[in-house]
Amino acid sequence: MFGLGWPELILILAIVLLLFGGSRLKDLAKGVGEAVREFKKASSEQPSKDDEEKTIIEAAKKMGIKTEGRNIKEILSEMSKTAEEKS
């Protein structure tokens, strides 16, 4: 790891501990852990095509657009027209 051995890592950790203090270092490590966890969660959770279509259909129904017997492209086109008319 970047050519650093254990002695160098221990020295770096000791300096960080002196600069930030024990409680601040604990909070910093917790924040980094949460950020890494959220990143892994977000990168592994890609919405499926079915989820996207369900979301589009729900939004279209809220706009008062009929969705039965229509494909997603038609629904999106109608949603776009409706949005343009309202703005």
Backbone atoms as SQL, in Angstrom:
CREATE TABLE atoms (id INTEGER PRIMARY KEY, chain TEXT, resi INTEGER, resn TEXT, atom TEXT, x REAL, y REAL, z REAL);
INSERT INTO atoms VALUES
  (1, 'A', 1, 'MET', 'N', 0.840, -1.175, 0.000),
  (2, 'A', 1, 'MET', 'CA', 0.000, 0.000, 0.000),
  (3, 'A', 1, 'MET', 'C', 0.890, 1.244, 0.000),
  (4, 'A', 2, 'PHE', 'N', 1.172, 1.801, -1.121),
  (5, 'A', 2, 'PHE', 'CA', 1.971, 3.008, -1.302),
  (6, 'A', 2, 'PHE', 'C', 3.368, 2.876, -0.707),
  (7, 'A', 3, 'GLY', 'N', 3.855, 1.676, -0.511),
  (8, 'A', 3, 'GLY', 'CA', 5.190, 1.470, 0.029),
  (9, 'A', 3, 'GLY', 'C', 5.316, 1.819, 1.508),
  (10, 'A', 4, 'LEU', 'N', 4.213, 1.889, 2.217),
  (11, 'A', 4, 'LEU', 'CA', 4.248, 2.204, 3.646),
  (12, 'A', 4, 'LEU', 'C', 4.234, 0.910, 4.451),
  (13, 'A', 5, 'GLY', 'N', 5.115, 0.854, 5.422),
  (14, 'A', 5, 'GLY', 'CA', 5.141, -0.296, 6.311),
  (15, 'A', 5, 'GLY', 'C', 4.392, 0.012, 7.589),
  (16, 'A', 6, 'TRP', 'N', 4.410, -0.961, 8.502),
  (17, 'A', 6, 'TRP', 'CA', 3.707, -0.782, 9.778),
  (18, 'A', 6, 'TRP', 'C', 4.242, 0.394, 10.587),
  (19, 'A', 7, 'PRO', 'N', 5.566, 0.581, 10.681),
  (20, 'A', 7, 'PRO', 'CA', 6.054, 1.714, 11.484),
  (21, 'A', 7, 'PRO', 'C', 5.547, 3.072, 10.968),
  (22, 'A', 8, 'GLU', 'N', 5.533, 3.219, 9.649),
  (23, 'A', 8, 'GLU', 'CA', 5.059, 4.485, 9.074),
  (24, 'A', 8, 'GLU', 'C', 3.573, 4.695, 9.341),
  (25, 'A', 9, 'LEU', 'N', 2.777, 3.617, 9.204),
  (26, 'A', 9, 'LEU', 'CA', 1.340, 3.719, 9.453),
  (27, 'A', 9, 'LEU', 'C', 1.051, 4.070, 10.917),
  (28, 'A', 10, 'ILE', 'N', 1.802, 3.469, 11.826),
  (29, 'A', 10, 'ILE', 'CA', 1.612, 3.758, 13.251),
  (30, 'A', 10, 'ILE', 'C', 1.972, 5.215, 13.539),
  (31, 'A', 11, 'LEU', 'N', 3.031, 5.710, 12.926),
  (32, 'A', 11, 'LEU', 'CA', 3.429, 7.105, 13.118),
  (33, 'A', 11, 'LEU', 'C', 2.346, 8.047, 12.582),
  (34, 'A', 12, 'ILE', 'N', 1.807, 7.749, 11.417),
  (35, 'A', 12, 'ILE', 'CA', 0.746, 8.579, 10.836),
  (36, 'A', 12, 'ILE', 'C', -0.489, 8.572, 11.724),
  (37, 'A', 13, 'LEU', 'N', -0.891, 7.397, 12.206),
  (38, 'A', 13, 'LEU', 'CA', -2.051, 7.313, 13.096),
  (39, 'A', 13, 'LEU', 'C', -1.828, 8.069, 14.400),
  (40, 'A', 14, 'ALA', 'N', -0.606, 8.032, 14.932),
  (41, 'A', 14, 'ALA', 'CA', -0.311, 8.757, 16.169),
  (42, 'A', 14, 'ALA', 'C', -0.417, 10.268, 15.937),
  (43, 'A', 15, 'ILE', 'N', 0.071, 10.748, 14.807),
  (44, 'A', 15, 'ILE', 'CA', -0.016, 12.182, 14.496),
  (45, 'A', 15, 'ILE', 'C', -1.471, 12.600, 14.325),
  (46, 'A', 16, 'VAL', 'N', -2.252, 11.777, 13.622),
  (47, 'A', 16, 'VAL', 'CA', -3.676, 12.084, 13.438),
  (48, 'A', 16, 'VAL', 'C', -4.386, 12.106, 14.788),
  (49, 'A', 17, 'LEU', 'N', -4.052, 11.172, 15.652),
  (50, 'A', 17, 'LEU', 'CA', -4.658, 11.120, 16.984),
  (51, 'A', 17, 'LEU', 'C', -4.325, 12.371, 17.791),
  (52, 'A', 18, 'LEU', 'N', -3.083, 12.840, 17.702),
  (53, 'A', 18, 'LEU', 'CA', -2.691, 14.052, 18.409),
  (54, 'A', 18, 'LEU', 'C', -3.385, 15.288, 17.848),
  (55, 'A', 19, 'LEU', 'N', -3.546, 15.339, 16.536),
  (56, 'A', 19, 'LEU', 'CA', -4.171, 16.502, 15.905),
  (57, 'A', 19, 'LEU', 'C', -5.668, 16.592, 16.190),
  (58, 'A', 20, 'PHE', 'N', -6.357, 15.474, 16.082),
  (59, 'A', 20, 'PHE', 'CA', -7.808, 15.492, 16.182),
  (60, 'A', 20, 'PHE', 'C', -8.345, 15.082, 17.544),
  (61, 'A', 21, 'GLY', 'N', -7.626, 14.346, 18.303),
  (62, 'A', 21, 'GLY', 'CA', -8.115, 13.867, 19.589),
  (63, 'A', 21, 'GLY', 'C', -8.908, 12.579, 19.417),
  (64, 'A', 22, 'GLY', 'N', -9.067, 11.868, 20.521),
  (65, 'A', 22, 'GLY', 'CA', -9.716, 10.551, 20.469),
  (66, 'A', 22, 'GLY', 'C', -11.172, 10.589, 20.069),
  (67, 'A', 23, 'SER', 'N', -11.952, 11.491, 20.666),
  (68, 'A', 23, 'SER', 'CA', -13.392, 11.521, 20.358),
  (69, 'A', 23, 'SER', 'C', -13.642, 12.008, 18.941),
  (70, 'A', 24, 'ARG', 'N', -12.874, 12.988, 18.511),
  (71, 'A', 24, 'ARG', 'CA', -13.045, 13.511, 17.148),
  (72, 'A', 24, 'ARG', 'C', -12.635, 12.446, 16.125),
  (73, 'A', 25, 'LEU', 'N', -11.585, 11.704, 16.428),
  (74, 'A', 25, 'LEU', 'CA', -11.129, 10.644, 15.530),
  (75, 'A', 25, 'LEU', 'C', -12.186, 9.553, 15.413),
  (76, 'A', 26, 'LYS', 'N', -12.841, 9.248, 16.525),
  (77, 'A', 26, 'LYS', 'CA', -13.907, 8.243, 16.513),
  (78, 'A', 26, 'LYS', 'C', -15.054, 8.695, 15.620),
  (79, 'A', 27, 'ASP', 'N', -15.454, 9.969, 15.740),
  (80, 'A', 27, 'ASP', 'CA', -16.524, 10.507, 14.895),
  (81, 'A', 27, 'ASP', 'C', -16.114, 10.527, 13.421),
  (82, 'A', 28, 'LEU', 'N', -14.862, 10.856, 13.171),
  (83, 'A', 28, 'LEU', 'CA', -14.353, 10.891, 11.805),
  (84, 'A', 28, 'LEU', 'C', -14.388, 9.490, 11.187),
  (85, 'A', 29, 'ALA', 'N', -13.945, 8.492, 11.935),
  (86, 'A', 29, 'ALA', 'CA', -13.961, 7.115, 11.440),
  (87, 'A', 29, 'ALA', 'C', -15.389, 6.633, 11.207),
  (88, 'A', 30, 'LYS', 'N', -16.296, 7.013, 12.082),
  (89, 'A', 30, 'LYS', 'CA', -17.702, 6.639, 11.924),
  (90, 'A', 30, 'LYS', 'C', -18.277, 7.252, 10.657),
  (91, 'A', 31, 'GLY', 'N', -17.965, 8.511, 10.403),
  (92, 'A', 31, 'GLY', 'CA', -18.439, 9.188, 9.197),
  (93, 'A', 31, 'GLY', 'C', -17.899, 8.552, 7.929),
  (94, 'A', 32, 'VAL', 'N', -16.626, 8.187, 7.955),
  (95, 'A', 32, 'VAL', 'CA', -16.025, 7.526, 6.788),
  (96, 'A', 32, 'VAL', 'C', -16.676, 6.168, 6.564),
  (97, 'A', 33, 'GLY', 'N', -16.923, 5.431, 7.630),
  (98, 'A', 33, 'GLY', 'CA', -17.575, 4.125, 7.508),
  (99, 'A', 33, 'GLY', 'C', -18.975, 4.234, 6.931),
  (100, 'A', 34, 'GLU', 'N', -19.746, 5.237, 7.391),
  (101, 'A', 34, 'GLU', 'CA', -21.093, 5.432, 6.870),
  (102, 'A', 34, 'GLU', 'C', -21.056, 5.826, 5.391),
  (103, 'A', 35, 'ALA', 'N', -20.094, 6.659, 5.025),
  (104, 'A', 35, 'ALA', 'CA', -19.975, 7.084, 3.626),
  (105, 'A', 35, 'ALA', 'C', -19.649, 5.897, 2.718),
  (106, 'A', 36, 'VAL', 'N', -18.733, 5.053, 3.160),
  (107, 'A', 36, 'VAL', 'CA', -18.374, 3.874, 2.370),
  (108, 'A', 36, 'VAL', 'C', -19.567, 2.930, 2.263),
  (109, 'A', 37, 'ARG', 'N', -20.296, 2.746, 3.352),
  (110, 'A', 37, 'ARG', 'CA', -21.473, 1.878, 3.355),
  (111, 'A', 37, 'ARG', 'C', -22.536, 2.399, 2.387),
  (112, 'A', 38, 'GLU', 'N', -22.806, 3.692, 2.420),
  (113, 'A', 38, 'GLU', 'CA', -23.800, 4.291, 1.518),
  (114, 'A', 38, 'GLU', 'C', -23.359, 4.177, 0.065),
  (115, 'A', 39, 'PHE', 'N', -22.056, 4.369, -0.179),
  (116, 'A', 39, 'PHE', 'CA', -21.547, 4.259, -1.544),
  (117, 'A', 39, 'PHE', 'C', -21.727, 2.845, -2.073),
  (118, 'A', 40, 'LYS', 'N', -21.388, 1.856, -1.258),
  (119, 'A', 40, 'LYS', 'CA', -21.557, 0.462, -1.682),
  (120, 'A', 40, 'LYS', 'C', -23.027, 0.140, -1.931),
  (121, 'A', 41, 'LYS', 'N', -23.892, 0.634, -1.068),
  (122, 'A', 41, 'LYS', 'CA', -25.329, 0.394, -1.214),
  (123, 'A', 41, 'LYS', 'C', -25.849, 1.025, -2.503),
  (124, 'A', 42, 'ALA', 'N', -25.444, 2.262, -2.749),
  (125, 'A', 42, 'ALA', 'CA', -25.923, 2.965, -3.944),
  (126, 'A', 42, 'ALA', 'C', -25.381, 2.340, -5.225),
  (127, 'A', 43, 'SER', 'N', -24.151, 1.867, -5.195),
  (128, 'A', 43, 'SER', 'CA', -23.573, 1.289, -6.406),
  (129, 'A', 43, 'SER', 'C', -24.123, -0.102, -6.702),
  (130, 'A', 44, 'SER', 'N', -24.593, -0.802, -5.688),
  (131, 'A', 44, 'SER', 'CA', -25.129, -2.143, -5.919),
  (132, 'A', 44, 'SER', 'C', -26.619, -2.131, -6.228),
  (133, 'A', 45, 'GLU', 'N', -27.311, -1.054, -5.851),
  (134, 'A', 45, 'GLU', 'CA', -28.753, -0.968, -6.074),
  (135, 'A', 45, 'GLU', 'C', -29.055, -0.151, -7.319),
  (136, 'A', 46, 'GLN', 'N', -29.150, -0.823, -8.437),
  (137, 'A', 46, 'GLN', 'CA', -29.560, -0.148, -9.651),
  (138, 'A', 46, 'GLN', 'C', -31.017, -0.488, -9.884),
  (139, 'A', 47, 'PRO', 'N', -31.828, 0.527, -10.105),
  (140, 'A', 47, 'PRO', 'CA', -33.248, 0.240, -10.290),
  (141, 'A', 47, 'PRO', 'C', -33.477, -0.640, -11.516),
  (142, 'A', 48, 'SER', 'N', -34.335, -1.617, -11.374),
  (143, 'A', 48, 'SER', 'CA', -34.628, -2.490, -12.493),
  (144, 'A', 48, 'SER', 'C', -35.587, -1.790, -13.445),
  (145, 'A', 49, 'LYS', 'N', -35.691, -2.326, -14.627),
  (146, 'A', 49, 'LYS', 'CA', -36.563, -1.734, -15.642),
  (147, 'A', 49, 'LYS', 'C', -38.015, -1.772, -15.168),
  (148, 'A', 50, 'ASP', 'N', -38.406, -2.843, -14.494),
  (149, 'A', 50, 'ASP', 'CA', -39.775, -2.952, -13.989),
  (150, 'A', 50, 'ASP', 'C', -40.077, -1.864, -12.963),
  (151, 'A', 51, 'ASP', 'N', -39.104, -1.586, -12.082),
  (152, 'A', 51, 'ASP', 'CA', -39.292, -0.537, -11.071),
  (153, 'A', 51, 'ASP', 'C', -39.463, 0.822, -11.734),
  (154, 'A', 52, 'GLU', 'N', -38.664, 1.071, -12.768),
  (155, 'A', 52, 'GLU', 'CA', -38.758, 2.349, -13.473),
  (156, 'A', 52, 'GLU', 'C', -40.116, 2.488, -14.153),
  (157, 'A', 53, 'GLU', 'N', -40.570, 1.411, -14.776),
  (158, 'A', 53, 'GLU', 'CA', -41.863, 1.458, -15.460),
  (159, 'A', 53, 'GLU', 'C', -43.004, 1.667, -14.467),
  (160, 'A', 54, 'LYS', 'N', -42.932, 1.010, -13.323),
  (161, 'A', 54, 'LYS', 'CA', -43.971, 1.184, -12.304),
  (162, 'A', 54, 'LYS', 'C', -44.011, 2.633, -11.820),
  (163, 'A', 55, 'THR', 'N', -42.844, 3.221, -11.640),
  (164, 'A', 55, 'THR', 'CA', -42.774, 4.606, -11.192),
  (165, 'A', 55, 'THR', 'C', -43.374, 5.546, -12.230),
  (166, 'A', 56, 'ILE', 'N', -43.083, 5.297, -13.495),
  (167, 'A', 56, 'ILE', 'CA', -43.627, 6.122, -14.580),
  (168, 'A', 56, 'ILE', 'C', -45.139, 5.990, -14.633),
  (169, 'A', 57, 'ILE', 'N', -45.629, 4.777, -14.525),
  (170, 'A', 57, 'ILE', 'CA', -47.080, 4.547, -14.581),
  (171, 'A', 57, 'ILE', 'C', -47.778, 5.219, -13.401),
  (172, 'A', 58, 'GLU', 'N', -47.202, 5.127, -12.215),
  (173, 'A', 58, 'GLU', 'CA', -47.796, 5.787, -11.049),
  (174, 'A', 58, 'GLU', 'C', -47.850, 7.297, -11.237),
  (175, 'A', 59, 'ALA', 'N', -46.768, 7.873, -11.773),
  (176, 'A', 59, 'ALA', 'CA', -46.736, 9.315, -12.000),
  (177, 'A', 59, 'ALA', 'C', -47.764, 9.719, -13.052),
  (178, 'A', 60, 'ALA', 'N', -47.903, 8.905, -14.092),
  (179, 'A', 60, 'ALA', 'CA', -48.879, 9.211, -15.147),
  (180, 'A', 60, 'ALA', 'C', -50.296, 9.178, -14.588),
  (181, 'A', 61, 'LYS', 'N', -50.577, 8.207, -13.746),
  (182, 'A', 61, 'LYS', 'CA', -51.918, 8.122, -13.148),
  (183, 'A', 61, 'LYS', 'C', -52.201, 9.338, -12.274),
  (184, 'A', 62, 'LYS', 'N', -51.178, 9.820, -11.554),
  (185, 'A', 62, 'LYS', 'CA', -51.359, 11.015, -10.734),
  (186, 'A', 62, 'LYS', 'C', -51.641, 12.239, -11.592),
  (187, 'A', 63, 'MET', 'N', -51.122, 12.220, -12.819),
  (188, 'A', 63, 'MET', 'CA', -51.357, 13.333, -13.743),
  (189, 'A', 63, 'MET', 'C', -52.694, 13.204, -14.472),
  (190, 'A', 64, 'GLY', 'N', -53.371, 12.078, -14.257),
  (191, 'A', 64, 'GLY', 'CA', -54.660, 11.857, -14.904),
  (192, 'A', 64, 'GLY', 'C', -54.542, 11.275, -16.300),
  (193, 'A', 65, 'ILE', 'N', -53.451, 10.624, -16.588),
  (194, 'A', 65, 'ILE', 'CA', -53.222, 10.029, -17.910),
  (195, 'A', 65, 'ILE', 'C', -53.598, 8.558, -17.863),
  (196, 'A', 66, 'LYS', 'N', -54.351, 8.108, -18.864),
  (197, 'A', 66, 'LYS', 'CA', -54.727, 6.697, -18.928),
  (198, 'A', 66, 'LYS', 'C', -53.519, 5.878, -19.371),
  (199, 'A', 67, 'THR', 'N', -53.282, 4.772, -18.665),
  (200, 'A', 67, 'THR', 'CA', -52.102, 3.960, -18.933),
  (201, 'A', 67, 'THR', 'C', -52.434, 2.569, -19.470),
  (202, 'A', 68, 'GLU', 'N', -53.667, 2.155, -19.349),
  (203, 'A', 68, 'GLU', 'CA', -54.041, 0.799, -19.753),
  (204, 'A', 68, 'GLU', 'C', -53.895, 0.649, -21.266),
  (205, 'A', 69, 'GLY', 'N', -53.234, -0.423, -21.681),
  (206, 'A', 69, 'GLY', 'CA', -53.101, -0.748, -23.097),
  (207, 'A', 69, 'GLY', 'C', -52.102, 0.133, -23.837),
  (208, 'A', 70, 'ARG', 'N', -51.277, 0.878, -23.118),
  (209, 'A', 70, 'ARG', 'CA', -50.302, 1.753, -23.750),
  (210, 'A', 70, 'ARG', 'C', -48.901, 1.358, -23.313),
  (211, 'A', 71, 'ASN', 'N', -47.943, 1.561, -24.217),
  (212, 'A', 71, 'ASN', 'CA', -46.568, 1.255, -23.835),
  (213, 'A', 71, 'ASN', 'C', -45.927, 2.470, -23.163),
  (214, 'A', 72, 'ILE', 'N', -44.762, 2.278, -22.613),
  (215, 'A', 72, 'ILE', 'CA', -44.089, 3.310, -21.829),
  (216, 'A', 72, 'ILE', 'C', -43.770, 4.537, -22.682),
  (217, 'A', 73, 'LYS', 'N', -43.363, 4.339, -23.932),
  (218, 'A', 73, 'LYS', 'CA', -43.041, 5.478, -24.791),
  (219, 'A', 73, 'LYS', 'C', -44.260, 6.365, -25.005),
  (220, 'A', 74, 'GLU', 'N', -45.395, 5.748, -25.212),
  (221, 'A', 74, 'GLU', 'CA', -46.629, 6.519, -25.403),
  (222, 'A', 74, 'GLU', 'C', -46.995, 7.278, -24.128),
  (223, 'A', 75, 'ILE', 'N', -46.848, 6.623, -22.995),
  (224, 'A', 75, 'ILE', 'CA', -47.165, 7.258, -21.715),
  (225, 'A', 75, 'ILE', 'C', -46.229, 8.438, -21.468),
  (226, 'A', 76, 'LEU', 'N', -44.926, 8.244, -21.710),
  (227, 'A', 76, 'LEU', 'CA', -43.971, 9.331, -21.506),
  (228, 'A', 76, 'LEU', 'C', -44.250, 10.507, -22.440),
  (229, 'A', 77, 'SER', 'N', -44.631, 10.202, -23.670),
  (230, 'A', 77, 'SER', 'CA', -44.961, 11.256, -24.626),
  (231, 'A', 77, 'SER', 'C', -46.159, 12.062, -24.128),
  (232, 'A', 78, 'GLU', 'N', -47.173, 11.365, -23.660),
  (233, 'A', 78, 'GLU', 'CA', -48.368, 12.034, -23.140),
  (234, 'A', 78, 'GLU', 'C', -48.041, 12.856, -21.893),
  (235, 'A', 79, 'MET', 'N', -47.177, 12.322, -21.039),
  (236, 'A', 79, 'MET', 'CA', -46.771, 13.057, -19.840),
  (237, 'A', 79, 'MET', 'C', -46.030, 14.334, -20.229),
  (238, 'A', 80, 'SER', 'N', -45.172, 14.231, -21.220),
  (239, 'A', 80, 'SER', 'CA', -44.418, 15.395, -21.676),
  (240, 'A', 80, 'SER', 'C', -45.351, 16.470, -22.227),
  (241, 'A', 81, 'LYS', 'N', -46.330, 16.060, -23.024),
  (242, 'A', 81, 'LYS', 'CA', -47.290, 17.005, -23.582),
  (243, 'A', 81, 'LYS', 'C', -48.106, 17.679, -22.471),
  (244, 'A', 82, 'THR', 'N', -48.519, 16.893, -21.509),
  (245, 'A', 82, 'THR', 'CA', -49.301, 17.421, -20.390),
  (246, 'A', 82, 'THR', 'C', -48.489, 18.416, -19.576),
  (247, 'A', 83, 'ALA', 'N', -47.232, 18.107, -19.351),
  (248, 'A', 83, 'ALA', 'CA', -46.362, 18.992, -18.582),
  (249, 'A', 83, 'ALA', 'C', -46.127, 20.302, -19.325),
  (250, 'A', 84, 'GLU', 'N', -45.959, 20.225, -20.654),
  (251, 'A', 84, 'GLU', 'CA', -45.760, 21.434, -21.442),
  (252, 'A', 84, 'GLU', 'C', -47.009, 22.313, -21.422),
  (253, 'A', 85, 'GLU', 'N', -48.168, 21.682, -21.463),
  (254, 'A', 85, 'GLU', 'CA', -49.421, 22.446, -21.456),
  (255, 'A', 85, 'GLU', 'C', -49.623, 23.167, -20.130),
  (256, 'A', 86, 'LYS', 'N', -49.218, 22.538, -19.041),
  (257, 'A', 86, 'LYS', 'CA', -49.415, 23.124, -17.717),
  (258, 'A', 86, 'LYS', 'C', -48.399, 24.224, -17.401),
  (259, 'A', 87, 'SER', 'N', -47.276, 24.246, -18.130),
  (260, 'A', 87, 'SER', 'CA', -46.276, 25.270, -17.820),
  (261, 'A', 87, 'SER', 'C', -46.362, 26.477, -18.699);
